[in-house]
C-alpha cells in the first residue's frame, strides 16, 4: 500500500465510518510516515515513543478530521504539536536535572553566610522582636507556642513580629 494523500484520506474516511481494516491500514501507513517525519527532528531512540504519542492523538482526534480537507496537513499538525510537547518535556526534564545537580553541589557555606547576615540584622531589632521572628518565621512555631516560650501575650507576639519585620524590611531597603 502507498502512503499517498488520496489513499490515506480514503482510509481515514473509511475509519471514521467504523471500518476496522481501513483503520489498521491507516495506522500502519501513518506510523511509517511519522518515522520518516521524525527521523531528522529527534534522536533515533525516541522516535518510537513519539510515533506512539502521535498515533494516540490521532485516535483521540480522529472525529475532528474533515474529509473535505487534505489529510496530510491535519496529520502534520498533530505530529508537530506532539513533537513540540515532547521537546518541552525533554527541556523541563533537563532543567530540573540541572536544578537538582546544582542543589546537590551547594555547600553549607551559603547557609552559614545567610545565617550570619540574619543575625546581624536581628542585632538591629529589639530582643523581643528578634526572638519571636526567629521562633515563628524561621523555626515554624505557632503564635501560641511563641507566646508560651517567650512569656509574651499572643497579641504582643503578633505586634513584635509585625514591627520587627517592618524594621528589617526598612534596613534591607536602606542597604540597597
N, C-alpha and C positions, 0 to 999 in steps of 0.2 A: 504494500500500500504506500502511496506517496503522501507526504505531508504538505500538499499544496493548499492554498487558501480555499478553493472551491470544495475540495474533499473534506477538509476539517470543518468548514461551515456546514456542509451537509450532515456530517457525523454529529455535530453539536445540535442541529435541529432535530435529528432523529433521537438523540439522547434526551432532549427536553420533552419529547413525547413518550419517553419510557423505554426506548429500545436499548436493552442492556448490552447487546453485542456491539452496537454502534458506540455506546458509551465506553466500553472496554477498549475498542479500537482507537477511539478518540484519545483516551488517556495514554495509551501506548505511543501514539504519534506525538502527542503533546510532550510527553516525557523526553522523547528523542530530541525534539526541537529545543526544549528547555536546556538539556545538557549542552547542546551546541551554543545556545544563547549565553549560558553562564560560564562557558569554558574560558573566556578571556576576561571575565569580570570577577572571578573568585578563585580561591585556592582549590585545587582538584579534590582534596579530601572533604571539602564542604559542599560540593555540588549536589550530591545525592540528598542531603538533608534539605537543601534549598529547593530542589526539584519537588520533593515530597511536600514541602510547605506550600508551594505554588499549586500543586495538584489538589491539596486540601482546600485551598482558597477557591480554586476553580470549581470544585464540587459544591462548596457553600454558596458561591456566587452564580452558579450556572443559570438560575432563573432570571438573572439580570441581563443575560445576553439577549440582544435584539437581533433576530435572524435577518432583518432587513439591512443590517450593517455588516461590515467586514469582521471576520473572526480574529485575524492576527493582531490588529491594533488593540482589541479588547484583551486578548491573552497577554500581549506585550505589556499592557498597563498593569495587569495583575502581577506579572513577573517582575516588573520594575519596582512596584511597591513592596513586594516581598523581599527583593534584593536590598532595597534601602532599609527596610526594617532589620534585616539580617546584619547589615553594616552598622546600623545604630546599636544593636545589641552587642555586637562584637566590640565596638568602640567603648560602650559602657562597661563591658567586662574588663577590658584592658585598663580603663581609667580606675575602676575600683581596685584592680590588682596593684596599680601604682600607689593608690592611697594606702592600701594595706601594707605594701612594702615600705613606704616612707614612714608609716606609723611604727612599724616594727624596728626600723633603724633609729627612731627618735631616742635620744638619750635622756637620762634623768636631769641633765644639765638645764634643759628648758624649764622643767618643773621647779628646780631649785631657784632659778633666776626669777620666775614668776612669783614664787613664794616670798623671796627677799623683797621684791618690788611691792608686793601686797603688804608685807609687814611695815615697810617704810611709809606707805600710805596710811596704814592703821595708826601709826605713831602721831599722825596729824589729827586724829579724832579723839574725842573723849573716850576714856577707857570703857565706859558702859556701852557706848555706841559700837566700838570695835568688837567687844565681846559678843554682843547679840548678833551682829552681822556675821561674825565667824560661826556662831552656833547655827543660825537659821539658814543663811545663804551659802555657806561653804560646807558645813557638816551635815546639813539637811534636817536639823531638828525642827520640831513644830514650835509655834509661838508659846504654847503651854509648856513644853519641855524647856525652852529657853527661859521662860519666866521662873520655873521651878529651880533651875540650875543657878540662875543669877540672883534670885530674890527680888527681881523687878516685877511689877504687875504686868499682865499681858498687854494692857494698853500702853504702858511705858516702853515695853519691848518694841511694839509696833512703831511708836514715835521715835525711839532711838534708831531703829533700822531706817526709817524714812529720812530722818535728819542726817544720819551718818552717810547714807548713800548719796544724798544730795550734796553733801560736802565733798565726798570722794569724787563725784562727777565734776564738781567745780575745780577740784585740784587737778584732775586729769585734763580738763579743758585748758586750764591755765598753763600746764606743762607743754601742751601742743602749741 
